[in-house]
Every structure is written in structure tokens, then in C-alpha cells.
Amino acid sequence: MDYGMTLALLGAGLAAFVAGIGSAIGIGIAARSATGVLSEKPERYGQMFIMVVLPGTQGLYGFLAAFLVMLKMNFFGAGGTVQISVQLGWQILAACLPVAFAGLMSAIHQGKVCSGGILMAAKRPEMAFKAGVIYAVMVELYAMLGLVVTMFIVLKGINWPTPA
């Protein structure tokens, strides 16, 4: 069994799945608030939609990190994947953790912030962007930082072997 490859793919999978789980939870939190508001004020759909989908970006960041790792492994290449030692596998797995856990936590908290913004916009629609979206974007920053750290490690911190 190729333990290095297993560890590397586990890291890529964690990046996508853990951040994706956070996005699903965050979207669910925001969507519950939006459906309540929209049942009485359907004309506010556009304002609500933006705040419901914002927590979904963390899942995209995790997917991007996983895809980047698989590209570096030549996972999609015709020549076969690169040889991944156990040590390199651990490095790749560790490199995927910032985007995975920053995505998980920030998506959940962004969903809560968006939920509050949705409830506020129900009574004060002029504040939807000023407070609802802007506050949610502040939380987004930490998901972006997790992605940037993962990308720096994957692109510059790991000595990748060349494809065979």
C-alpha cells in the first residue's frame, strides 16, 4: 500500500470535505432566516440571496486547495502521479489543514452573521449591504487567509518530485 499517496489524498479530501461541511452548515443557518423573512416579504429575495450564498465560498476554497494538491501530484496527468513518500504525504496533509479548519469555522460563523444580517434587513432593508454583507465579508477574510496559507505551503513550502 502506498501510504504517502493515501496521506496526500486524505489531506486533499479533508480540505474539500471539512470546508464543504462548514459551508453547508453556514448556508443552512442563513437560509432558515431567509425563508422566514421571505414568507412575509418575498420582494427581498435579492438581498437575502447574497447573504445566504456567502457561507458557500469556504467550500469552494477547500475544493480549490484539493484540486491544487491533485494537480501538483499530477493526479490528472497521463504519465501517472508523482511518487509520494510517507514524509511528503504528511506534509501535504498538514498543508491542507489551514483551509479545511478555517473554512469549517468561518463558514459556520459567517452563516450566523448572515442570519443576523437577514433578520436586520427584514426591518431595515437599507442596512442589508452596509451591515449584513460587510460584516459577513469580515468573517470571510479568515477563510481566505486559510486558503492563502495552504496555497503558500503547497506551492512554495513543499519540494514536489517530478512526474515519472
Contacts in CASP RR format, 6 or more apart in sequence:
PFRMAT RR
TARGET T0000
AUTHOR 0000-0000-0000
METHOD contacts of the structure
MODEL  1
MDYGMTLALLGAGLAAFVAGIGSAIGIGIAARSATGVLSEKPERYGQMFI
MVVLPGTQGLYGFLAAFLVMLKMNFFGAGGTVQISVQLGWQILAACLPVA
FAGLMSAIHQGKVCSGGILMAAKRPEMAFKAGVIYAVMVELYAMLGLVVT
MFIVLKGINWPTPA
2 84 0 8 1.000
3 86 0 8 1.000
3 89 0 8 1.000
4 84 0 8 1.000
4 85 0 8 1.000
4 86 0 8 1.000
4 88 0 8 1.000
4 89 0 8 1.000
4 90 0 8 1.000
5 73 0 8 1.000
5 81 0 8 1.000
5 84 0 8 1.000
5 89 0 8 1.000
7 84 0 8 1.000
7 86 0 8 1.000
7 89 0 8 1.000
7 90 0 8 1.000
7 92 0 8 1.000
7 93 0 8 1.000
8 69 0 8 1.000
8 73 0 8 1.000
8 84 0 8 1.000
8 88 0 8 1.000
8 89 0 8 1.000
8 92 0 8 1.000
8 93 0 8 1.000
10 93 0 8 1.000
11 66 0 8 1.000
11 69 0 8 1.000
11 92 0 8 1.000
11 93 0 8 1.000
11 95 0 8 1.000
11 96 0 8 1.000
11 97 0 8 1.000
11 100 0 8 1.000
12 65 0 8 1.000
12 66 0 8 1.000
12 69 0 8 1.000
12 70 0 8 1.000
12 92 0 8 1.000
12 96 0 8 1.000
13 66 0 8 1.000
13 96 0 8 1.000
14 93 0 8 1.000
14 96 0 8 1.000
14 97 0 8 1.000
14 100 0 8 1.000
15 62 0 8 1.000
15 63 0 8 1.000
15 65 0 8 1.000
15 66 0 8 1.000
15 69 0 8 1.000
15 96 0 8 1.000
15 97 0 8 1.000
15 99 0 8 1.000
15 100 0 8 1.000
15 150 0 8 1.000
16 59 0 8 1.000
16 62 0 8 1.000
16 63 0 8 1.000
16 65 0 8 1.000
16 66 0 8 1.000
17 100 0 8 1.000
18 62 0 8 1.000
18 100 0 8 1.000
18 101 0 8 1.000
18 103 0 8 1.000
18 104 0 8 1.000
19 58 0 8 1.000
19 59 0 8 1.000
19 61 0 8 1.000
19 62 0 8 1.000
19 63 0 8 1.000
19 65 0 8 1.000
19 99 0 8 1.000
19 100 0 8 1.000
19 102 0 8 1.000
19 103 0 8 1.000
19 104 0 8 1.000
19 107 0 8 1.000
19 143 0 8 1.000
20 56 0 8 1.000
20 58 0 8 1.000
20 59 0 8 1.000
20 62 0 8 1.000
20 63 0 8 1.000
20 103 0 8 1.000
20 104 0 8 1.000
20 107 0 8 1.000
21 104 0 8 1.000
22 55 0 8 1.000
22 58 0 8 1.000
22 59 0 8 1.000
22 103 0 8 1.000
22 104 0 8 1.000
22 105 0 8 1.000
22 107 0 8 1.000
22 108 0 8 1.000
23 55 0 8 1.000
23 56 0 8 1.000
23 57 0 8 1.000
23 58 0 8 1.000
23 59 0 8 1.000
23 60 0 8 1.000
23 103 0 8 1.000
23 107 0 8 1.000
25 55 0 8 1.000
25 107 0 8 1.000
25 108 0 8 1.000
25 111 0 8 1.000
26 55 0 8 1.000
26 56 0 8 1.000
26 107 0 8 1.000
26 108 0 8 1.000
26 110 0 8 1.000
26 111 0 8 1.000
26 112 0 8 1.000
26 114 0 8 1.000
27 52 0 8 1.000
27 53 0 8 1.000
27 55 0 8 1.000
27 56 0 8 1.000
27 107 0 8 1.000
27 111 0 8 1.000
28 52 0 8 1.000
28 55 0 8 1.000
28 111 0 8 1.000
29 55 0 8 1.000
29 108 0 8 1.000
29 111 0 8 1.000
29 112 0 8 1.000
29 114 0 8 1.000
29 115 0 8 1.000
30 51 0 8 1.000
30 52 0 8 1.000
30 54 0 8 1.000
30 55 0 8 1.000
30 111 0 8 1.000
30 114 0 8 1.000
30 115 0 8 1.000
30 118 0 8 1.000
31 52 0 8 1.000
32 115 0 8 1.000
33 114 0 8 1.000
33 115 0 8 1.000
33 116 0 8 1.000
33 117 0 8 1.000
33 118 0 8 1.000
33 119 0 8 1.000
34 48 0 8 1.000
34 49 0 8 1.000
34 51 0 8 1.000
34 52 0 8 1.000
34 118 0 8 1.000
37 44 0 8 1.000
37 48 0 8 1.000
37 118 0 8 1.000
37 119 0 8 1.000
37 121 0 8 1.000
37 122 0 8 1.000
38 44 0 8 1.000
38 45 0 8 1.000
38 48 0 8 1.000
40 122 0 8 1.000
41 122 0 8 1.000
44 121 0 8 1.000
44 122 0 8 1.000
44 125 0 8 1.000
44 128 0 8 1.000
47 118 0 8 1.000
47 121 0 8 1.000
47 125 0 8 1.000
47 128 0 8 1.000
47 129 0 8 1.000
48 118 0 8 1.000
48 121 0 8 1.000
50 133 0 8 1.000
51 114 0 8 1.000
51 117 0 8 1.000
51 118 0 8 1.000
51 121 0 8 1.000
51 128 0 8 1.000
51 132 0 8 1.000
51 133 0 8 1.000
51 136 0 8 1.000
52 114 0 8 1.000
52 118 0 8 1.000
54 110 0 8 1.000
54 111 0 8 1.000
54 114 0 8 1.000
54 133 0 8 1.000
54 136 0 8 1.000
54 137 0 8 1.000
54 140 0 8 1.000
55 107 0 8 1.000
55 108 0 8 1.000
55 110 0 8 1.000
55 111 0 8 1.000
55 114 0 8 1.000
55 136 0 8 1.000
56 107 0 8 1.000
57 107 0 8 1.000
57 140 0 8 1.000
57 143 0 8 1.000
58 102 0 8 1.000
58 103 0 8 1.000
58 104 0 8 1.000
58 106 0 8 1.000
58 107 0 8 1.000
58 110 0 8 1.000
58 143 0 8 1.000
59 103 0 8 1.000
59 107 0 8 1.000
61 99 0 8 1.000
61 103 0 8 1.000
61 143 0 8 1.000
61 144 0 8 1.000
61 146 0 8 1.000
61 147 0 8 1.000
62 99 0 8 1.000
62 100 0 8 1.000
62 103 0 8 1.000
62 147 0 8 1.000
64 147 0 8 1.000
65 96 0 8 1.000
65 99 0 8 1.000
65 100 0 8 1.000
65 147 0 8 1.000
65 150 0 8 1.000
65 151 0 8 1.000
65 154 0 8 1.000
66 96 0 8 1.000
68 151 0 8 1.000
68 154 0 8 1.000
68 155 0 8 1.000
69 92 0 8 1.000
69 95 0 8 1.000
69 96 0 8 1.000
69 154 0 8 1.000
70 76 0 8 1.000
72 82 0 8 1.000
72 154 0 8 1.000
72 155 0 8 1.000
72 158 0 8 1.000
72 160 0 8 1.000
73 81 0 8 1.000
73 82 0 8 1.000
73 84 0 8 1.000
73 92 0 8 1.000
73 160 0 8 1.000
74 80 0 8 1.000
74 81 0 8 1.000
74 82 0 8 1.000
74 163 0 8 1.000
75 81 0 8 1.000
77 163 0 8 1.000
79 163 0 8 1.000
79 164 0 8 1.000
80 163 0 8 1.000
80 164 0 8 1.000
81 163 0 8 1.000
82 160 0 8 1.000
82 161 0 8 1.000
82 162 0 8 1.000
82 163 0 8 1.000
82 164 0 8 1.000
83 161 0 8 1.000
83 164 0 8 1.000
84 92 0 8 1.000
84 161 0 8 1.000
88 158 0 8 1.000
88 161 0 8 1.000
91 153 0 8 1.000
91 158 0 8 1.000
92 154 0 8 1.000
92 158 0 8 1.000
94 153 0 8 1.000
95 150 0 8 1.000
95 153 0 8 1.000
95 154 0 8 1.000
95 157 0 8 1.000
95 158 0 8 1.000
96 150 0 8 1.000
96 154 0 8 1.000
97 150 0 8 1.000
98 145 0 8 1.000
98 146 0 8 1.000
98 147 0 8 1.000
98 149 0 8 1.000
98 150 0 8 1.000
98 153 0 8 1.000
99 143 0 8 1.000
99 146 0 8 1.000
99 147 0 8 1.000
99 149 0 8 1.000
99 150 0 8 1.000
102 142 0 8 1.000
102 143 0 8 1.000
102 145 0 8 1.000
102 146 0 8 1.000
102 147 0 8 1.000
102 149 0 8 1.000
103 142 0 8 1.000
103 143 0 8 1.000
103 146 0 8 1.000
105 142 0 8 1.000
106 139 0 8 1.000
106 140 0 8 1.000
106 142 0 8 1.000
106 143 0 8 1.000
107 143 0 8 1.000
109 139 0 8 1.000
110 136 0 8 1.000
110 139 0 8 1.000
110 140 0 8 1.000
110 143 0 8 1.000
111 136 0 8 1.000
113 132 0 8 1.000
113 135 0 8 1.000
113 136 0 8 1.000
113 138 0 8 1.000
113 139 0 8 1.000
114 132 0 8 1.000
114 136 0 8 1.000
116 132 0 8 1.000
117 127 0 8 1.000
117 128 0 8 1.000
117 131 0 8 1.000
117 132 0 8 1.000
117 135 0 8 1.000
117 136 0 8 1.000
118 132 0 8 1.000
120 127 0 8 1.000
120 128 0 8 1.000
120 131 0 8 1.000
120 132 0 8 1.000
121 127 0 8 1.000
121 128 0 8 1.000
121 132 0 8 1.000
END
